[in-house]
Amino acid sequence: MITNHFLNSENVLGALPHEAKEWLEGLPWAQRRYVLSLCHVMCAVPPEVQAEFLDSYTADGLISRIIHDQNTQQRVNYHLQRFRIATQLTEVVLRGYIRQFCIHSAQDAVHQLDLYLETALKLMNSAEERNTVLSYVLGFEILKILFQMTWEQQERLYRLQPNQEAFVRSYVKPVQQAHRLNGIIVPRDENHFFARRDYYVQNPELSEERLTALILATFRVNAIVELGFSVIRHVNAIQFNYDYIYQPDDNPIFD
């Protein structure tokens, strides 16, 4: 972010990567006009238009670099399959997630959409930041299946975890609270054991658009990235047994 520290030309140039500073200082006057024109346009247009331009201008290069990281990509694909997630890391999917990651990061910063530019620059300049996008993709896809589980299935999932309390606090409670607040699953007579059956086995009905919006509103970028990164780093960070979690609902709630 630009602060008072950058209020002179030397500090502005000093904030650039060395190669960029040398390139900018070596430009002839005619080409410097092009740079100034671009700066003027970017400052003049609304943040939403800046985001749209940066998305189209940077996405292809970012996607090619992310796809080039075969090691991380293969690990993410492995976990997508392990969680029975059908999403494939195609260019279309990655392009959408890059844009979403930049917008989500900017919105987390007290709704400053103009920080889209800062996030895009970080992604362009750092391989580590680009790997963060893949962690974000995996974390987001895991949250999508958690949001679409019944509460009974969520309970079976957290009972598999070595640290049940942390998992419930970090993921299950926020998801269930979002279900409540948005009228997706509304518990009735919560203190009556047998009344639980009605809402514990209720399948959340969510369109893809609403599902995405709920996750964006419920979890910050860092929480999603940390979820994905923890799974990439440690294969058993989240235990998952599909047959146990999705067993028929005619079993007792607390089996």
Salt bridges, closest charged atoms under 4 A:
GLU22 OE2 - HIS18 NE2 2.94
GLU25 OE2 - LYS21 NZ 3.13
ASP55 OD2 - ARG99 NH1 3.94
ASP60 OD1 - ARG95 NH2 2.35
ASP108 OD1 - HIS104 NE2 3.79
GLU118 OE2 - LYS122 NZ 3.69
GLU141 OE2 - LYS144 NZ 3.49
GLU152 OE2 - ARG156 NH2 3.09
GLU152 OE2 - ARG197 NH1 3.51
GLU165 OE2 - ARG169 NH1 3.98
GLU190 OE1 - ARG180 NH2 3.02
GLU208 OE2 - LYS144 NZ 2.64
ASP255 OD1 - ARG159 NH1 3.45
